[in-house]
């Protein structure tokens, strides 16, 4: 199993990554602004189920390979770092282009539909996918055995942290719907900050490594 010190280090890094405004955060905030707290929380639940699915798929598919190939791990790390930088540049460039205006104009969605939409966002979230592909394996120890099980355990921890963070975002946004709606500039700042943070995370991932 994963040593306790690795779990704590992983949890700290996951918290930083999750706090960066990305697709999930912007989606949840948008739902809270458009439809209020109930729909936003249903979207959070769906989003976390989607991320959990992604974590399991990555663990089952990559776990056995990572357990046998240090070269694969290195390639994944640099590929993930490059993609994070691309995502960050794109998020910063497109910080003025959000769908909140369209979402606010929508009719209130039911809980099951919000759950489904949240699931689709979670399972297709590129930031989460990059984290699971490139960063999560950095905390796996081949010497501990059962690499897929280690990856699933770390993935579950990530999802739990994400659930708390996304729920907090949804509650804050639903309570400040009027304040956000009055100024698109505030949403632009959130998107721009998230883009810069992802660029920084990508650079950090590229220049750091692990020792087995």
Secondary structure, 3 states (H helix, E strand, C coil): CCCHHHHHHHHHHHHHHHHCCCHHHHHHHHHHHHHCHHHHHHHHHHHHHHHHHHHHHHHHHHHHHHCCCHHHHHHHHHHHHHHHHHHHHHHHHCCCCCCHHHHHHCCCCCHHHHHHHHHHHHHCCHHHHHHHHHHHHHHCCHHHCCHHHHHHHHHHHHHHHHHHHHHHHHHHHHHCHHHHHCCHHHHHHHHHHHHHHHHHHHHHHHHCCCCC
